[in-house]
Amino acid sequence: MKVEKDILLQAFANALRVLRHSKGFSQEKLALEGISRGHISDLERGRRDPRLSMMWYLAELLNVPFTALAREVERQYAHLEKKNKHE
């Protein structure tokens, strides 16, 4: 299976937003933990490719296991891939 980078970045963006909202965090609240609001915004728009260490840190800040973040990215990826096939 070939992974489409643009879809993967958007899947991560969606996953981060979903988990952030589910935990009641604003971008500003995450920014208080040492990540600039602009960086978070870029991640949630699919404009930045996060490093593994950043993904791990975000999972910790959101108080979710890294595997939960990975599962949400996978779920979002499947949804976006299906949506793109139907367009």
Contacts in CASP RR format, 6 or more apart in sequence:
PFRMAT RR
TARGET T0000
AUTHOR 0000-0000-0000
METHOD contacts of the structure
MODEL  1
MKVEKDILLQAFANALRVLRHSKGFSQEKLALEGISRGHISDLERGRRDP
RLSMMWYLAELLNVPFTALAREVERQYAHLEKKNKHE
3 77 0 8 1.000
4 81 0 8 1.000
5 49 0 8 1.000
7 77 0 8 1.000
7 80 0 8 1.000
7 81 0 8 1.000
7 84 0 8 1.000
8 73 0 8 1.000
8 77 0 8 1.000
9 46 0 8 1.000
9 47 0 8 1.000
9 48 0 8 1.000
9 49 0 8 1.000
10 46 0 8 1.000
10 76 0 8 1.000
10 80 0 8 1.000
11 73 0 8 1.000
11 74 0 8 1.000
11 76 0 8 1.000
11 77 0 8 1.000
11 79 0 8 1.000
11 80 0 8 1.000
12 43 0 8 1.000
12 46 0 8 1.000
12 50 0 8 1.000
12 55 0 8 1.000
12 73 0 8 1.000
12 76 0 8 1.000
13 43 0 8 1.000
13 44 0 8 1.000
13 45 0 8 1.000
13 46 0 8 1.000
14 76 0 8 1.000
14 80 0 8 1.000
15 69 0 8 1.000
15 72 0 8 1.000
15 73 0 8 1.000
15 75 0 8 1.000
15 76 0 8 1.000
16 40 0 8 1.000
16 43 0 8 1.000
16 44 0 8 1.000
16 58 0 8 1.000
16 69 0 8 1.000
17 44 0 8 1.000
18 72 0 8 1.000
18 76 0 8 1.000
19 62 0 8 1.000
19 64 0 8 1.000
19 68 0 8 1.000
19 69 0 8 1.000
19 72 0 8 1.000
20 26 0 8 1.000
20 27 0 8 1.000
20 30 0 8 1.000
20 44 0 8 1.000
20 62 0 8 1.000
23 62 0 8 1.000
23 63 0 8 1.000
23 64 0 8 1.000
25 61 0 8 1.000
25 62 0 8 1.000
27 37 0 8 1.000
27 38 0 8 1.000
27 40 0 8 1.000
27 41 0 8 1.000
27 44 0 8 1.000
28 37 0 8 1.000
30 37 0 8 1.000
30 40 0 8 1.000
30 58 0 8 1.000
30 61 0 8 1.000
31 37 0 8 1.000
31 38 0 8 1.000
31 40 0 8 1.000
33 61 0 8 1.000
35 54 0 8 1.000
35 57 0 8 1.000
35 58 0 8 1.000
35 61 0 8 1.000
39 48 0 8 1.000
42 48 0 8 1.000
43 50 0 8 1.000
43 54 0 8 1.000
43 58 0 8 1.000
50 58 0 8 1.000
55 66 0 8 1.000
55 69 0 8 1.000
56 66 0 8 1.000
58 69 0 8 1.000
59 65 0 8 1.000
59 66 0 8 1.000
59 68 0 8 1.000
59 69 0 8 1.000
62 69 0 8 1.000
END
